[in-house]
Amino acid sequence: MSLVMDDHDDQASIREPIPGRHVDCLLINPPLTDPTGPYHSLSYLVGAAQNAGYSGLQCIDANVEALNFMADPEQFGQLLDQCTTLRSRLEGADFLTRSDQLNYRYALKSVGMQTDSAARAIDIFRDPDSFYRYDQYRDAVRVITRWLDLLSIYGYPGQFDGFSLDASGVCNFNSIEDLTDITRIDRLARPLSSYFHGPFKALLGSRNWRVVGISINYLSQLPFGIWLSHLVRKELPDCLLCVGGTEVTDDVKYARDPHAVWTIFSSVDAVVVGEGETAFTKILDAVWDESALDPGTPGLLLRSSVPMATLPQLQYESLVSLPSPVYDIWDYSQYWAPEPVLMYSPTRGCYWNKCTFCDYGLNTDGPTSPSRERPVERILEDLAEITRIARTIYLAVDAMSPRFLRRWARSLIESQIAIHWSAELRLERTFVKGLAEELSDAGCVALSFGYESGSQRILNLIDKGVRIESLPDILDELGRVAIGVQMMGFIGFPTETKEEALETFSFLRKYRKSWALAAIGDFVLTPGAIVAKNFADFGIAEVAAFPGDDIVRSLYWAEGGQLHGIQDERTKLIDRVAAEIDPMLDSRPFVGGIDSAHSILYFTRYGPSLVPKQPVAEEKADQIVQTVTYWTPLDVDRFTDNADVARYRVEQRSLGHPVTAESVVKWLGEPTYSRPFRGAGQSVEIFPGGLFMASPGNSIFRGSEAYRILKHRLLKLHGIV
């Protein structure tokens, strides 16, 4: 049965706006996520609400607001003082726990930082001249990454992985125990608490908010969203509080007990699952009419409704009748980019919808949700409004069919709407039959592809519908028309051999000149994927959830007498080849991150090469932070680091033990380091990005040729030379 929905006969269902409906409604995008631009979910919700005649809506991007607030020199100064105090205390201690050692490692990164370091870096991102000077840009990226490490001192040291949360750190975000332990959630949120208890709390008191919605779209937003829901309920006890977003949908879909959503969000009245435009409008209708919410509304879960046993019925919106998204809800000067980059979805679902590894988002009976396309004339209307704000757009879609792409590109060219755009597409033979050139003429600057594997056998197993021998011609054609290419894939699919895994990297190495970015991860088996549902067809003996995971986002499996899914499938040879082809060192949301706003802007400026062909100097006098030397009485090289925490978690899972914050914190609390005899210590050289190298206190090694070579290799590894 085809999952493609025909929207073209549904024009009559477009609702006429009903004027005069005012509901004070606050919609929140919580931390922690990309601060370079807004996520588009709230734009679609506001568009639906305004089309229904509602006013009084206000949107707040608490993510970028919190980060900007914490980057202020006054807040940064307090953070530096905290790090100084922490170092002093630990340097005087006779015994250090693993937790102490982690704290010291991260507090050490504050040495050499100034109170305005983060603010200066953010200014570079916003400046249209400095942003495109790659050496200045990389300097700013290193400073921000280092600053995030420092912020984690307030919570769990090292809890941040860029603008995300480290899933291999202290807390298990699949554990109901961890997600409902307010002391754990409070500590995770503590790095941003000055903002929450200051400007954010003031906003809650600024109006009599009748509806508050929190849009949680990434796992890294979940703990902050939970924490904010408690704060909102405390400050606004009478409001209708709801949560939604793709992460919330995953929490409902993957939970062992579907009622767990009410345990996780114990302060919430309603949960929106799946696409939320209709459900959100129904919420506003009920508040406006002062009537009860209908528990039968698709995609809407109510605390007061009957117990649910399975994933509820979802609402798949008609893209013909769906109102246009609204983008003038944000102050774009607050984002970390020289110009706005907006997200827009002309289609929903994946037209291919066959890949056996896929279990994406808002689906029920297939790898993704049903495929729908917005009529081209309506897309052009949307884009005409979007270009009043931005000229650069990321098409946030699963995959668009070649037929639709060709029709849309030709219409865009005829309309003379000038935009630069990027999207994720399938590797199609039609690119070499004129489609690539049409997309380029329509403003496409970069495309991201699910290349998946360099082994044809694996591609066949995942039903990718791609022949590996056709890819070089496709890549050549994309390069000819100056479209940048981003390649994504994974290794470790069931029955894949080490040789086949190596083929994935070898192909990329062979055709290195044909792509700009590549990201090859490790296969994760998700419960809704075809390979999990029909595991015997893929050589798997059994599948099971990890002990202690109440939200089953991934599974481990038995294959050939071995367990998989606990550690990755990489070998030293694979790691060496992977290192050879890794062209960029910065991940999302910076240049080098797949589909990031910064990368799209750089593709627009510099073309398929992505970055200008210029060397990056080792260190300049005008860098935000310089290399400094610090003497410590402690032997830092012996200290526990985050890799040790990750290994401990893997070891416990391998033994079949549940991994929760309680067990990790207990392990971290063990004293494993005793202060060496007085007079011992070492000199630590701290580089601009926060990396450091330690040497004996007598400095003999620091002056040696071996030290110079080691330092050069370290800096080169991290893109500083």
CORLINUR-V305753 format. One record per residue. RES is the residue in three letters. SS is DSSP state (helix for helix, strand for strand, loop for the rest). OMEGA is omega as a letter, one per 30 degrees, with the letter a starting at -180 (none if undefined). Layout:
res->[RES	RES]
ss->[SS	SS]
omega->[OMEGA	OMEGA]
This chain:
res->[MET	SER	LEU	VAL	MET	ASP	ASP	HIS	ASP	ASP	GLN	ALA	SER	ILE	ARG	GLU	PRO	ILE	PRO	GLY	ARG	HIS	VAL	ASP	CYS	LEU	LEU	ILE	ASN	PRO	PRO	LEU	THR	ASP	PRO	THR	GLY	PRO	TYR	HIS	SER	LEU	SER	TYR	LEU	VAL	GLY	ALA	ALA	GLN	ASN	ALA	GLY	TYR	SER	GLY	LEU	GLN	CYS	ILE	ASP	ALA	ASN	VAL	GLU	ALA	LEU	ASN	PHE	MET	ALA	ASP	PRO	GLU	GLN	PHE	GLY	GLN	LEU	LEU	ASP	GLN	CYS	THR	THR	LEU	ARG	SER	ARG	LEU	GLU	GLY	ALA	ASP	PHE	LEU	THR	ARG	SER	ASP	GLN	LEU	ASN	TYR	ARG	TYR	ALA	LEU	LYS	SER	VAL	GLY	MET	GLN	THR	ASP	SER	ALA	ALA	ARG	ALA	ILE	ASP	ILE	PHE	ARG	ASP	PRO	ASP	SER	PHE	TYR	ARG	TYR	ASP	GLN	TYR	ARG	ASP	ALA	VAL	ARG	VAL	ILE	THR	ARG	TRP	LEU	ASP	LEU	LEU	SER	ILE	TYR	GLY	TYR	PRO	GLY	GLN	PHE	ASP	GLY	PHE	SER	LEU	ASP	ALA	SER	GLY	VAL	CYS	ASN	PHE	ASN	SER	ILE	GLU	ASP	LEU	THR	ASP	ILE	THR	ARG	ILE	ASP	ARG	LEU	ALA	ARG	PRO	LEU	SER	SER	TYR	PHE	HIS	GLY	PRO	PHE	LYS	ALA	LEU	LEU	GLY	SER	ARG	ASN	TRP	ARG	VAL	VAL	GLY	ILE	SER	ILE	ASN	TYR	LEU	SER	GLN	LEU	PRO	PHE	GLY	ILE	TRP	LEU	SER	HIS	LEU	VAL	ARG	LYS	GLU	LEU	PRO	ASP	CYS	LEU	LEU	CYS	VAL	GLY	GLY	THR	GLU	VAL	THR	ASP	ASP	VAL	LYS	TYR	ALA	ARG	ASP	PRO	HIS	ALA	VAL	TRP	THR	ILE	PHE	SER	SER	VAL	ASP	ALA	VAL	VAL	VAL	GLY	GLU	GLY	GLU	THR	ALA	PHE	THR	LYS	ILE	LEU	ASP	ALA	VAL	TRP	ASP	GLU	SER	ALA	LEU	ASP	PRO	GLY	THR	PRO	GLY	LEU	LEU	LEU	ARG	SER	SER	VAL	PRO	MET	ALA	THR	LEU	PRO	GLN	LEU	GLN	TYR	GLU	SER	LEU	VAL	SER	LEU	PRO	SER	PRO	VAL	TYR	ASP	ILE	TRP	ASP	TYR	SER	GLN	TYR	TRP	ALA	PRO	GLU	PRO	VAL	LEU	MET	TYR	SER	PRO	THR	ARG	GLY	CYS	TYR	TRP	ASN	LYS	CYS	THR	PHE	CYS	ASP	TYR	GLY	LEU	ASN	THR	ASP	GLY	PRO	THR	SER	PRO	SER	ARG	GLU	ARG	PRO	VAL	GLU	ARG	ILE	LEU	GLU	ASP	LEU	ALA	GLU	ILE	THR	ARG	ILE	ALA	ARG	THR	ILE	TYR	LEU	ALA	VAL	ASP	ALA	MET	SER	PRO	ARG	PHE	LEU	ARG	ARG	TRP	ALA	ARG	SER	LEU	ILE	GLU	SER	GLN	ILE	ALA	ILE	HIS	TRP	SER	ALA	GLU	LEU	ARG	LEU	GLU	ARG	THR	PHE	VAL	LYS	GLY	LEU	ALA	GLU	GLU	LEU	SER	ASP	ALA	GLY	CYS	VAL	ALA	LEU	SER	PHE	GLY	TYR	GLU	SER	GLY	SER	GLN	ARG	ILE	LEU	ASN	LEU	ILE	ASP	LYS	GLY	VAL	ARG	ILE	GLU	SER	LEU	PRO	ASP	ILE	LEU	ASP	GLU	LEU	GLY	ARG	VAL	ALA	ILE	GLY	VAL	GLN	MET	MET	GLY	PHE	ILE	GLY	PHE	PRO	THR	GLU	THR	LYS	GLU	GLU	ALA	LEU	GLU	THR	PHE	SER	PHE	LEU	ARG	LYS	TYR	ARG	LYS	SER	TRP	ALA	LEU	ALA	ALA	ILE	GLY	ASP	PHE	VAL	LEU	THR	PRO	GLY	ALA	ILE	VAL	ALA	LYS	ASN	PHE	ALA	ASP	PHE	GLY	ILE	ALA	GLU	VAL	ALA	ALA	PHE	PRO	GLY	ASP	ASP	ILE	VAL	ARG	SER	LEU	TYR	TRP	ALA	GLU	GLY	GLY	GLN	LEU	HIS	GLY	ILE	GLN	ASP	GLU	ARG	THR	LYS	LEU	ILE	ASP	ARG	VAL	ALA	ALA	GLU	ILE	ASP	PRO	MET	LEU	ASP	SER	ARG	PRO	PHE	VAL	GLY	GLY	ILE	ASP	SER	ALA	HIS	SER	ILE	LEU	TYR	PHE	THR	ARG	TYR	GLY	PRO	SER	LEU	VAL	PRO	LYS	GLN	PRO	VAL	ALA	GLU	GLU	LYS	ALA	ASP	GLN	ILE	VAL	GLN	THR	VAL	THR	TYR	TRP	THR	PRO	LEU	ASP	VAL	ASP	ARG	PHE	THR	ASP	ASN	ALA	ASP	VAL	ALA	ARG	TYR	ARG	VAL	GLU	GLN	ARG	SER	LEU	GLY	HIS	PRO	VAL	THR	ALA	GLU	SER	VAL	VAL	LYS	TRP	LEU	GLY	GLU	PRO	THR	TYR	SER	ARG	PRO	PHE	ARG	GLY	ALA	GLY	GLN	SER	VAL	GLU	ILE	PHE	PRO	GLY	GLY	LEU	PHE	MET	ALA	SER	PRO	GLY	ASN	SER	ILE	PHE	ARG	GLY	SER	GLU	ALA	TYR	ARG	ILE	LEU	LYS	HIS	ARG	LEU	LEU	LYS	LEU	HIS	GLY	ILE	VAL]
ss->[loop	loop	loop	strand	loop	loop	loop	loop	loop	loop	helix	helix	helix	loop	loop	loop	loop	loop	loop	loop	strand	strand	strand	strand	strand	strand	strand	strand	strand	loop	loop	loop	loop	loop	loop	loop	loop	loop	loop	loop	helix	helix	helix	helix	helix	helix	helix	helix	helix	helix	helix	loop	loop	strand	strand	strand	strand	strand	strand	strand	strand	helix	helix	helix	helix	helix	helix	helix	helix	helix	helix	loop	helix	helix	helix	helix	helix	helix	helix	helix	helix	helix	helix	helix	helix	helix	helix	helix	helix	helix	helix	loop	loop	loop	strand	strand	strand	helix	helix	helix	helix	helix	helix	helix	helix	helix	helix	helix	loop	loop	loop	loop	loop	loop	loop	loop	helix	helix	helix	helix	helix	helix	helix	helix	helix	helix	loop	loop	loop	helix	helix	helix	loop	helix	helix	helix	helix	helix	helix	helix	helix	helix	helix	helix	helix	helix	helix	helix	helix	helix	helix	helix	helix	helix	loop	loop	loop	loop	loop	strand	loop	loop	loop	loop	strand	loop	loop	loop	loop	loop	loop	loop	loop	loop	loop	helix	helix	helix	helix	helix	loop	helix	helix	helix	helix	helix	helix	helix	helix	helix	helix	helix	helix	helix	helix	helix	helix	helix	helix	helix	helix	helix	helix	helix	loop	loop	loop	loop	loop	loop	strand	strand	strand	strand	strand	loop	loop	loop	helix	helix	helix	helix	helix	helix	helix	helix	helix	helix	helix	helix	helix	helix	helix	helix	helix	loop	loop	loop	loop	strand	strand	strand	strand	strand	loop	helix	helix	helix	helix	helix	helix	helix	helix	helix	strand	loop	loop	loop	loop	helix	helix	helix	helix	helix	loop	loop	loop	loop	loop	strand	strand	strand	loop	loop	loop	loop	helix	helix	helix	helix	helix	helix	helix	helix	helix	helix	helix	helix	helix	loop	loop	loop	loop	loop	loop	loop	loop	loop	loop	strand	strand	strand	loop	loop	loop	loop	loop	loop	loop	loop	loop	loop	loop	loop	loop	loop	loop	loop	loop	loop	loop	loop	loop	loop	loop	loop	loop	loop	loop	loop	loop	helix	helix	helix	loop	loop	loop	loop	loop	loop	strand	strand	strand	strand	loop	loop	strand	strand	loop	strand	loop	loop	loop	loop	loop	loop	loop	loop	loop	loop	loop	loop	loop	loop	loop	loop	loop	loop	loop	loop	strand	strand	strand	loop	loop	helix	helix	helix	helix	helix	helix	helix	helix	helix	helix	helix	loop	loop	loop	loop	loop	strand	strand	strand	strand	loop	loop	loop	strand	loop	loop	helix	helix	helix	helix	helix	helix	helix	helix	helix	helix	helix	helix	helix	helix	loop	loop	loop	loop	strand	strand	strand	strand	strand	strand	loop	loop	loop	helix	helix	helix	helix	helix	loop	helix	helix	helix	helix	helix	helix	helix	loop	loop	strand	strand	strand	strand	strand	strand	strand	strand	strand	loop	loop	loop	helix	helix	helix	helix	helix	helix	loop	loop	loop	loop	loop	loop	helix	helix	helix	helix	helix	helix	helix	helix	helix	helix	helix	helix	helix	loop	loop	loop	strand	strand	strand	strand	strand	strand	strand	strand	loop	loop	loop	loop	loop	loop	helix	helix	helix	helix	helix	helix	helix	helix	helix	helix	helix	helix	helix	loop	helix	helix	helix	loop	loop	strand	strand	strand	strand	strand	strand	loop	loop	strand	loop	loop	loop	loop	helix	helix	helix	helix	loop	helix	helix	helix	helix	loop	loop	loop	strand	strand	strand	strand	loop	loop	loop	loop	loop	strand	loop	loop	loop	strand	strand	strand	strand	strand	loop	loop	strand	strand	strand	loop	loop	loop	loop	loop	loop	loop	helix	helix	helix	helix	helix	helix	helix	helix	helix	helix	loop	loop	loop	loop	loop	loop	loop	loop	loop	loop	loop	loop	loop	loop	loop	helix	helix	helix	helix	helix	helix	helix	helix	helix	helix	helix	helix	helix	loop	loop	loop	loop	loop	loop	loop	loop	loop	loop	loop	loop	loop	loop	loop	loop	loop	loop	strand	strand	strand	strand	strand	loop	loop	loop	helix	helix	helix	loop	loop	loop	helix	helix	helix	helix	helix	helix	helix	helix	helix	helix	helix	helix	helix	loop	loop	loop	loop	loop	loop	helix	helix	helix	helix	helix	helix	helix	helix	loop	loop	strand	strand	strand	strand	loop	loop	loop	loop	loop	loop	loop	strand	strand	strand	strand	strand	loop	loop	loop	loop	loop	strand	strand	strand	strand	strand	loop	loop	loop	loop	helix	helix	helix	loop	helix	helix	helix	helix	helix	helix	helix	helix	helix	helix	helix	helix	helix	loop	loop	loop	loop]
omega->[l	l	l	a	l	a	a	l	a	a	a	a	l	a	l	l	l	a	l	l	l	l	l	a	l	l	a	l	a	l	g	a	a	l	a	l	a	l	a	a	a	l	l	l	l	l	l	a	l	l	l	l	a	l	a	a	l	l	l	l	a	l	a	l	l	a	l	a	a	l	l	a	l	l	l	l	l	l	l	l	l	a	l	l	a	l	a	a	a	l	l	a	l	a	l	l	l	l	l	a	l	l	a	l	a	l	l	a	a	a	a	l	l	a	a	a	a	a	l	l	l	l	l	l	a	a	a	l	a	a	a	l	a	l	l	l	a	l	a	l	a	a	a	l	l	l	l	l	l	l	a	l	l	a	l	a	a	a	a	l	a	l	l	l	a	a	l	a	a	a	l	a	l	a	l	l	a	a	a	l	a	l	l	a	l	l	l	a	a	l	a	a	l	l	a	a	l	a	a	l	l	l	l	a	a	l	l	a	l	l	l	l	l	a	a	a	a	l	a	l	a	a	l	l	l	a	l	l	l	l	l	a	l	a	a	a	a	a	l	a	a	l	l	a	a	l	l	l	l	l	l	a	a	a	l	l	a	l	a	a	a	l	l	a	a	a	a	l	a	l	l	a	a	a	a	a	a	a	a	l	l	l	l	l	a	l	l	a	a	a	a	l	a	a	l	l	a	l	a	l	a	l	a	a	a	l	a	a	a	l	a	l	a	l	l	a	l	a	l	a	a	l	l	l	a	a	a	a	a	l	a	l	a	a	a	l	a	l	a	l	a	l	a	a	l	l	l	a	a	a	a	l	a	a	a	a	a	l	a	l	a	a	l	a	l	l	l	l	l	a	l	a	l	l	a	a	l	l	a	l	l	a	l	l	a	a	l	a	a	l	a	a	l	l	a	a	l	l	l	a	l	l	l	a	a	a	a	a	a	l	l	l	a	a	a	l	a	l	l	a	l	l	l	a	l	l	a	l	a	l	a	l	l	a	a	a	l	l	l	l	a	l	l	l	a	l	l	a	l	l	l	a	l	l	l	l	l	l	l	l	a	l	a	l	a	l	a	a	l	a	a	l	l	a	l	a	l	l	a	a	l	l	l	a	l	a	l	l	a	l	l	l	a	a	l	l	l	a	l	l	l	l	a	l	a	l	a	l	a	a	a	a	a	l	a	a	l	l	l	a	l	a	l	l	a	a	a	a	l	a	l	a	a	a	a	l	a	l	a	a	l	l	a	l	l	l	l	l	l	l	a	l	a	a	l	a	l	a	l	l	l	l	l	l	l	l	a	a	a	l	l	l	l	l	l	l	l	l	a	a	a	a	a	a	a	a	a	g	a	l	a	l	a	l	l	l	l	l	a	l	l	l	l	a	a	l	a	l	l	a	l	a	l	l	l	a	a	l	a	a	a	l	a	l	l	l	l	l	a	l	l	l	a	l	a	a	a	a	l	l	a	l	l	l	l	l	l	l	l	l	a	l	l	l	l	a	l	l	l	l	a	a	a	l	l	l	l	a	l	l	a	a	l	a	l	a	a	a	l	l	a	l	a	l	a	a	a	a	l	l	l	l	a	l	a	a	a	l	l	a	a	a	a	l	l	l	a	l	l	l	a	l	a	a	l	l	a	l	a	l	none]
